[in-house]
Amino acid sequence: MLFEVWAPGAGRVALQWAGDRSDEPPVPLEPAPGRPGWWRADAPARDGDRYAFRLDDGPPRPDPRAARLPEGPGGPGAVVEHAGFAWRHPWPGRPLPGAVLYELHIGTYTPEGTFDAAAARLGHLADLGITHISLMPVCPFPGTHGWGYDGIAPWAVHEPYGGPDGLKRFVDAAHGHGLGVVLDVVHNHLGPSGNHLPEFGPYFTDAHHTPWGAAVNLDAPGSDEVRGYLIGSALGWLRDYRIDGLRLDAVHALHDDRAQHFLAELSAAVDALAAQLRRPLFLIAESDRNDPRTTAPRASGGLGLHAQWNDDFHHALHTALTGESHGYYADFARAPLAALAKTLTGGFFHDGGHSSFRGRRHGAPLDLRTTPPHRLLAYAQTHDQIGNRAHGDRLTAALSPGLLACAAALVLCSPFTPMLFMGEEWGARTPWQYFTDHPDPELAEAVRAGRRREFAAQEGGAAHGDGLDADWPDPQDPATRDRCVLDWAEPSAEPHAALLSWYRTLLALRRTHPALTDPDPSRTRLTHDASARWLLLRRGPVHLAVNLASEGTSTIPVGPAGASRFEAVAGWPRPLHPEADGTLHLPAEAAVVLVGDGAADGVGDGVGDVP
């Protein structure tokens, strides 16, 4: 077996066996011909053999490209023979257009917190109507439980979840249910605990800084190899684990001043792999820049990514539902229904105008005629938007079942690619709080102190006596993680069962009515009344009416006389038909989906927004 490692500053490199082979002598590596800084050696090895590298007779360090770290971060790696895994289900792939994603955290989806336990629950998602599971990061991180964004080995899989074979079993089971799998990967930083990359080479640079410290080296000397390290990892997930797409965490923190941006190089490599494998592969960016170049084709100067999260849609929907106005919600809270209307029809809310939260102009206009709407992800809740709240409270904690139903309808009837957060489909009452399991006491206390400062600074914290000494959830307390585990008894009890049925109905409508996945932005029209708090979204013949008011019935002009041509195909709490004069009388905190016949398609398109 060939062992290779990039260590440009080393004078000597040796392969050190561990585990069952720890008594065997080290194997010296030789400089690789024609590859400056690379070392290599052929040595007999089999799947599971443990090993590490020693640089200049220093302590053994894990292979930066180890596919498995059976003893966790900082421990020796283990050989993984990917070709030896027995895949059961042929998989042609599943593209992003028309998809519905479901964000899932392996460690809290089930009490066991493993790939195999999560795989046993995949039937629920297939029955729900989901097309792709979006896994939160699964690279090794300290301890057993955590969000995964402090991983230290981007080629390996967290051992407590089930390691590499556990991930493959999960992906194979998902494909057996017809579900694609998207994996969240973190390229903008790596966790500090057990991270020995700086000993091997210039993986980080002080030329740029991030909220997590020194930036990953994407443009300084040695960056060719660092970029190759990250791109190789990304291609490995797609090739060796049969992952269908990657979600790229916080790409705005990828500092790169080179002519070809790292993301453009990555997207080109992924597109080439998709052509080679003959199945669709895609990249989804998390970006706060509202930059159309993120998903624009490389040929026209864009980065060539296939989609991006759209926090503007979330913020507009959140303020319309909750009335919150602190922090980055302030710009949306001034006129929340107008903000929601703008995002539903234009994609971005911040498209070059002033952002009071940032104190400057932000974003650029997005042309949905050239950027298909499926390239934006729409959601009411995500791990970030829930988990970065002090108590990790979901919308369920503040909203009635009716408003939760309205939120679901606006997400699933939007022109964008919808995404749900695990448990959202039944209105889960379990919180989603920030939790860690750092064995290092100093790091653990630093995390505690940092979260206390963040929570105390949140809107209303000090005003309500919730300052630094408040009883905030302790990230290191195992009970914090345990509170976040989904309660699988909830879906069969009311009001959860009714909400779950509503999600299933909406997802079925999305599959059966082509208008709900129509990429033509001219077919999406919107009318709203801010004072009465109703909104009418028209997607060709499909009309969604929602009443967000807490009381009273709203009269919504769906169409002219003869609107009986509309069929009420879904409704919360029940389907309602328009009157003969074309008006719909919709109770408070209710939603209805209407489908018109050919003659009714486009009825009411001349109705303007009501201020």
Secondary structure, DSSP 8 states (H G I E B T S, - for coil): -EEEEE-TT-S-EEEEEEGGGTTS--EE-EE-TT-TTEEEEE----TT-EEEEEETT---B--TT-SB-TT-TTS-EE---GGG----S------STT--EEEE-HHHHSSS-SHHHHHTTHHHHHHHT--EEEE---S--SSS-S-STT-S-TTSB-GGGTHHHHHHHHHHHHHHTT-EEEEEE--S---STT--HHHHS--EEEEEEETTEEEE-SSSTTHHHHHHHHHHHHHHHHHHS---EEEETTGGG----SSS-HHHHHHHHHHHHHHHHTS--EEEE--SS--GGGTS-GGGTS---SEEE-HHHHHHHHHHHH---SGGGHHHHTSHHHHHHHHHHHS-S-SSSEETTTTEE------TTTS-GGGEEE-S--HHHHHTSTT---GGGTS-HHHHHHHHHHHHTSSSEEEEETTGGGT--S--------SSHHHHHHHHHHHHHHHHHSTTTTTTT-STTS----TTSHHHHHHHS--TTGGGSTTHHHHHHHHHHHHHHHHH-GGGG---GGGEEEEEETTTTEEEEEETTEEEEEE--SSS-EEEE-SSTTGGGEEEEEEESS-----TTSEEEE-TTEEEEEEE-GGGTTTTTT---B-
